[in-house]
Amino acid sequence: MGLISVVIPARNEAENIARTISGISEEFKWNHWSYEIIVVNDGSTDNTEDVVSRLSEHDSSVRLIRNEAPFGFGNAIKKGLDHFQGDYVIITMADSSDRPGAMVEYVRTMRDGYDCCFGSRWNKDAAVVGYPWLKKVINRMANWFIQILFGLRYNDVTNAFKGYSKEVIEGIKPVLSHHFNITVELPLKAIVRGYTYKIIPTDWHERRSGKTNLKIPEMGSRYLFIILYVLLEKLLSRGDYRRK
């Protein structure tokens, strides 16, 4: 099996990033897989960059990339996607909220022939700990809206934690989102453009340190823009962008 890439956008995650990297490394080493962990420093004002730099000095699989202004969650992910070298790429959060063991399931799923593997925190077999109730209400409403528009069974499109083959990343470019709306742009484009995917349950745990950079009131119109943009492609492009 070839190289596996993990892209982690990080802004002011000095208290979390070492634990996140360590958990991922342990899983991949246990499976004897070749991997790279790309941490994209998204304009941090704490010592996130110093922590990652020290880790990379002792572990060649850890790579630090600096995102340039304008900063933003989506821009940081795009930066990572421009630099990954693996046959598969997994996008995950820097705050250890995603279970590293699920990444092994992602890779095995894609090795079995799927182009993508998407996690669902709301599957009956998933465990969610500490998810704020208001955020959960908004999340469920947004995902229900997306399901209805696109006729999907997948109930966690907004989840950033997903895996893609290299072919998918090339096939869904250009990526437009600058912020957290990239979490819906990537999977919706992959689905609309005909790539295969499998959904698996994934656990989620509230961050142990720091605070989230997601500002829900600021993101509503951005999410809506991307959702309608991909919907128009589905309805009007006559399959021009679908995988051949």
N, C-alpha and C positions, 0 to 999 in steps of 0.2 A: 504494500500500500504506500502511496506517495505522502507528501507532506500535508499536514493539517495546520491551518492558520486560525488563530483566534484574534479578533479585533476588539479592543476594549477602549471606548472613549472615556476619558477621565478628566474631570474638572474638580479640583479641590478634594481629592480622595486619598490624601496622604495616610489617613488612619485606616483605610480599607484595602488599598491596592496590593500591599504585600501579601495579605491573607488570600485575596482573590487569585493572584498569580500562583501562590504556593498550592492552593487547592487544585487548580487546573493542571499544573505540572505533575503533581502526584498521580492524578488519574491517567494522564497520557504515558508517564513513565511506567506505571503499573502494567499498561497494555503494550509496552515496548513500541510505541508509535513515534515517528518523527513529527515534530511540531514546532511552530513558532508562535509566540505570544506578542502581538503588536499593541502596545499601549500608546494611544494618541493623546498627548497632553493638550487639553483644549483651553489654554490660557489660564492655567491654575495660578492662584495667588498664594497658595501654601507651598509646602515642599514636596508635592506629588512628584515632580520631575526628579528631584534629588533621590527620592526613594527608589524610583524605577531605574535611574542611572546606576545606583549601587547594585541593584539586583542584576542588571544586564552585564555588569563587570564580572560577575561570578557565574552567570548562566547565559551562554551564547544564544539560547532559544528565546530570550527576552529582548525585544527591540523597542526602543523609545523613538517616537516620531512626534515632532512638534507641529501642531496645527497653527496656521497663521490666521490673523484677523481677516475677515470677520469670524469670530468664534461662534460655535453653536453645535449642539449634539449631532445634528445631521451632517454638518460640515466635517466634524471630527471622524465620523464613520466613513464618509466619502474619502477622506484622506487615507484612512486605513485600507479601504478597498482599492485604492490606487497603488498600494505598496505591498499587498499580501502576495505570497509566492506559492501558496498551497494549491492542492487539487480541490480542497474543500475549505470553506471559511465559515466560522461560527462567530456571531456577534453576541456579546454578552455585556452585562453591566459591571462597573468597577466596584460596586458596593457589596459583593458577595451575596446578593439576593438570589442568584441563580445557582442551582446545584451542579457542580462540576461533573458529577456522574452522568447527568443527562447528556452531556456533550459526547460521551462514549456512545450512547444510544443514537444520537444524531448521526455520528460518523458511520456507525454500522448500518443505519437505515439507508444512508446515501450510497454506501458500498453495495447494498443489495439492489441498487438500480434506481432509486428515487433521486430526482434532481434537487429536492429541498426536504428539510425536516423542520416542522414548526411545532413549538411547544405550546401547550395549553395549561394555564394555571387553574382553569375552571372545569377541567375534567374530573369526574368523580374519584379517580385514583390519584389525583394531585393533592398535595398538602400546602395550604397557604397560611402563613403565620404573620399576624400583625398588620394586615392590609387595612388602611384607614377606611372607615365605612363610607364616607362621602366620596372618596376617590373610587371606591368599588362601585357605588351607584352610577357614577359618571362613566366609568369603564364599561359596565355592563350595557348601559344605554347606547354608548358609542359602538360597541361591537355588535349589538343587535341591529343597529341602523345599517352597518356595513354588511351584515349577513343578509338582510332583506334586499338591499340594493344589488348585491352581486350573486344572490342565490347560493350562499355558502353554508356548509355545515360547520365550518371552523369558527369557534366562538371566542378567539383571543388574538385577533389580527393585530391589535395594538401592542402586543408583547414584543419587546425588542429582541428577546432571546430566541434566535433562529439560526438554522444552518442552510448553506447554499453551496452548490457545486460552482466551480470556477466558470463553467459554461453559462450558468444562470446569471452571474454577476455581469458578464460581458453582454449577455442578451437583453438585460433590462436597462442598460444605459441609454441615454444620459439620466442620471438621478438628479432630481430637482430640489428636493427638500433640504433646507438649511437647519432645521430644528428637529424636534421629536416626531414630527409628522413623517420622518423617514421610516419609522417603524411600520407604517401602513403602506407607504409607497413601494418598498421592496417586495413584500409578499404579494400585494395585489397585482403588481406588474408581472411577477412570476406566474401567478395563476392565470391572468388574462392572456398572457403570451404563450400559454400552453405547456408550461413546465409541470412535471409531476411532483407531487408532494405527499408526505405522510404526516399525520398529527399524532403526537405522543403526549401523555401527561407529564408536566414538569412542576416540581415544587418551587415555592417562592417563600423567602423569609425577609421580613423587614430589615432594612439596613441597621447595622449595629452602631455605627458612628456617623456623624455629619448629618446633612440634610439633602433632600433631593433637589436637583436643579430644574425639575419640571414645574412650570408655572401654568396650571390648567387654564386660567382665564385668558392668557395670552395665546393659547394654542388652538382654540376652537376654530377660528377662521382658517388657520393654516391646515388643520386636519381636513376641514371641509373642502378646501381648494384641491388638495391632493386626491381625495376620494372622488370628487367630481371629474377631475382631470383623467384619472384612470378609467372611470365609468364611461366617459366620452370616447376614450380609445376603444373600449369594449363594444360600444354601441355603433360607432360611426366609422371605425378604421377599416371595416370589412376584412379583418384578419391580416392586414398588411404587416403587422409587427409580430404576428404569431410565429412561434418556432416552426420551422419547416421540417 
